[in-house]
Amino acid sequence: MTKQLPAPEKNTSTSFKMLYILGILMIVDGHIGTFDYLDLGGLLRYQNYHIAIFMFVSGYFLNLERNYGEFFKRKTLRLLLPLYIWNILYGTLCWYLNNYHGFSLGGKFDLRNLLISPLTDGHQFIYNMAGWFIVPLFLVQSISFMVLKPFSEIKEEKIGSCISIIFFILSFVIASICVPHAVENEGERNLLLTFYRTIYFMPAFALGFCYRHFLEKHDNINSPLYFIILLSLISLLESIFPNYNHIPSWLNFINEPMPAIYAISLLSIMFWVRVARVFSPLLEKSRCLRYGAEHTFDIMMHHFIGLICLKYIFYIATIPQDRNILDQIKSDIWYYNYPLGETRCAWFYITISIVIALLTGFTFNRIYAKLKDKLRIN
């Protein structure tokens, strides 16, 4: 009989939901790129670990009790199907804006960008490019499930802990060897890049799995000394390996040994795990935070359209209006107009883009639910 793993305690689930909030704030803030509110003055640079945070949480909650068919059906419906639906919708929007409103963002509305590019690139229509990580997430979850599922019947706790440790070490070693050879360093973006992205994220996922089955019971130091030790280790590693900063989506700028890069990234994740635990009581008091934590997929998928909407609102509100600003908005996704100065408007971009993203997701989910009901009636 398969061993039933204990469900995460309520306070643990709340902490990880808070970690979701912190992670998605980093992603949106990082895409604005002018004022990183949570990077502690450049010590904890987002792009090295913010997406890995979601891999870590996914590894923590990996459920080995499902059978293979149930697991893959669930992951396909929750990850791949929404990815392709939104790819079609944003592809249509991209085609419309480029052909009728003078935009020049995104690629062609063709079969390659509709069917193949989501698997190899993820940036084909620009507006939904933050969803590039969904395919690597699906693959990381699938590979991990297939590797770990045969061990789910082990009843001895110590053996289960050893398996989680071995899984993490193997993931760490394999990724450290493979990732420096990522094809993007040669300017290629194909299925091989998807393979490297998947390998790259495996250690963070494995750490989440290992944390639940081994590390969590030892993570009980209730002292500011915990933060001091972590930040000191990160500071030391960054001083020894100053070129550790890299871009996960393309796996370029790998200019330091991968073990050092992973050490900095994974220590940063552990820092934010504890921060999330400290601030987790806020979720119990805030319905808005809980909703955001439960809909990070919507924020991830739609915050770029929220950012563009706010750029246009800022442009309309600017007097006198500069046509060059509008042209830049239509042609450069990374251009931001700041009518009040960037330090005054950056937080506004973050907040409003998240609101627009959640409204977009909420509207779609309501429409989708009604369509399902009608289909059942008919």
CORFENSUL-V469834 format. One record per run of one state. SS is the DSSP state (H for helix, E for strand, C for the rest). FROM is the first residue (numbers start at 1). LEN is the number of residues. If there is no record, write none. Layout:
# CORFENSUL-V469834
ss: {SS	SS}
from: {FROM	FROM}
len: {LEN	LEN}
This chain:
# CORFENSUL-V469834
ss: {C	H	C	H	C	H	C	H	C	H	C	H	C	H	C	H	C	H	C	H	C	E	C	E	C	H	C	H	C	H	C	H	C	H	C	H	C}
from: {1	10	33	46	49	50	61	68	101	111	121	129	150	157	182	183	187	191	219	224	241	247	248	252	253	258	280	281	286	287	295	296	318	323	332	342	378}
len: {9	23	13	3	1	11	7	33	10	10	8	21	7	25	1	4	4	28	5	17	6	1	4	1	5	22	1	5	1	8	1	22	5	9	10	36	1}
